[in-house]
Every structure is written in structure tokens, then in C-alpha cells.
Amino acid sequence: MAKAARVLAALKRDGWIETRRSGSHRVLAKGNRQRIWAYHDGVDLGGPALARVAKDYGYTTDELRKL
């Protein structure tokens, strides 16, 4: 399991930029794509949650883990 903060940091390293924040909701943008990140930093992202994040951001689960 990966912590949400670690996955968010990986997305940012790959070029996603945080454009807005409201509580635990963050809006990330990369190029013309925009997605909402709605996880608390300390939350463990298990298999289904990690797979959903990967799909939403255009990665496979393995690609996201390698970031």
C-alpha cells in the first residue's frame, strides 16, 4: 500500500501541477487535462484505490508505482 502523500508527490514529479486547493480536495493539471485529488495525505491507498487513481490520471498501476 502507498500513502496518498507519496502518490501525490509522484504525480507532481511527473508534471502534474496543483492549481487549486480546498480542504483535502486539490485540483491537478497537466497540459489540457485537469483532475481532482480528494485524498488525505496519511491515507493508505490499497489496490482498488490505487488502481482508480492510476486510471484517472492515465497510468497503469505498475507505471504509477514506478513514479
Kinemage of the C-alpha trace (Angstrom):
@kinemage 1
@onewidth
@group {chain A} dominant
@subgroup {mainchain}
@vectorlist {calphas} color= white
{ca met a 1} P 0.000 0.000 0.000
{ca ala a 2} L 1.144 3.503 -0.765
{ca lys a 3} L 0.410 6.600 1.251
{ca ala a 4} L -1.622 9.221 -0.576
{ca ala a 5} L 1.075 11.849 0.020
{ca arg a 6} L 3.649 9.665 -1.709
{ca val a 7} L 1.414 9.035 -4.731
{ca leu a 8} L 0.611 12.755 -4.963
{ca ala a 9} L 4.338 13.582 -4.851
{ca ala a 10} L 4.963 11.078 -7.665
{ca leu a 11} L 2.263 12.687 -9.806
{ca lys a 12} L 3.811 16.110 -9.219
{ca arg a 13} L 7.261 14.784 -10.196
{ca asp a 14} L 5.711 13.563 -13.441
{ca gly a 15} L 4.468 17.044 -14.335
{ca trp a 16} L 1.082 17.380 -12.643
{ca ile a 17} L 0.703 20.854 -11.108
{ca glu a 18} L -1.588 21.720 -8.215
{ca thr a 19} L -3.734 24.637 -9.386
{ca arg a 20} L -6.229 24.921 -6.517
{ca arg a 21} L -6.847 23.529 -3.047
{ca ser a 22} L -9.915 23.447 -0.828
{ca gly a 23} L -9.530 21.325 2.280
{ca ser a 24} L -8.434 17.853 1.218
{ca his a 25} L -9.500 18.451 -2.401
{ca arg a 26} L -6.783 19.537 -4.809
{ca val a 27} L -7.114 20.258 -8.495
{ca leu a 28} L -4.178 18.971 -10.526
{ca ala a 29} L -3.488 19.893 -14.131
{ca lys a 30} L -1.106 18.616 -16.794
{ca gly a 31} L -1.351 20.064 -20.274
{ca asn a 32} L -5.040 20.394 -21.087
{ca arg a 33} L -6.097 17.663 -18.597
{ca gln a 34} L -7.447 18.505 -15.156
{ca arg a 35} L -8.258 16.076 -12.319
{ca ile a 36} L -9.374 16.339 -8.688
{ca trp a 37} L -7.291 14.712 -5.935
{ca ala a 38} L -9.531 14.067 -2.921
{ca tyr a 39} L -7.384 12.056 -0.507
{ca his a 40} L -5.876 12.978 2.849
{ca asp a 41} L -2.080 12.796 2.954
{ca gly a 42} L -1.866 9.967 5.501
{ca val a 43} L -4.420 7.641 3.887
{ca asp a 44} L -3.191 4.266 2.640
{ca leu a 45} L -4.236 3.663 -0.952
{ca gly a 46} L -4.880 -0.060 -1.287
{ca gly a 47} L -5.196 -1.940 -4.562
{ca pro a 48} L -8.615 -0.690 -5.743
{ca ala a 49} L -7.994 2.927 -4.729
{ca leu a 50} L -4.536 2.949 -6.308
{ca ala a 51} L -5.943 1.403 -9.499
{ca arg a 52} L -8.647 4.086 -9.653
{ca val a 53} L -6.075 6.882 -9.206
{ca ala a 54} L -3.854 5.337 -11.891
{ca lys a 55} L -6.761 5.081 -14.343
{ca asp a 56} L -7.982 8.629 -13.622
{ca tyr a 57} L -4.529 10.090 -14.264
{ca gly a 58} L -3.777 7.975 -17.360
{ca tyr a 59} L -1.336 5.415 -15.951
{ca thr a 60} L -1.345 1.715 -15.327
{ca thr a 61} L -0.944 0.645 -11.707
{ca asp a 62} L 2.616 -0.532 -12.418
{ca glu a 63} L 3.533 2.765 -14.110
{ca leu a 64} L 2.207 4.737 -11.142
{ca arg a 65} L 4.183 2.599 -8.695
{ca lys a 66} L 7.395 3.248 -10.671
{ca leu a 67} L 6.975 7.035 -10.496
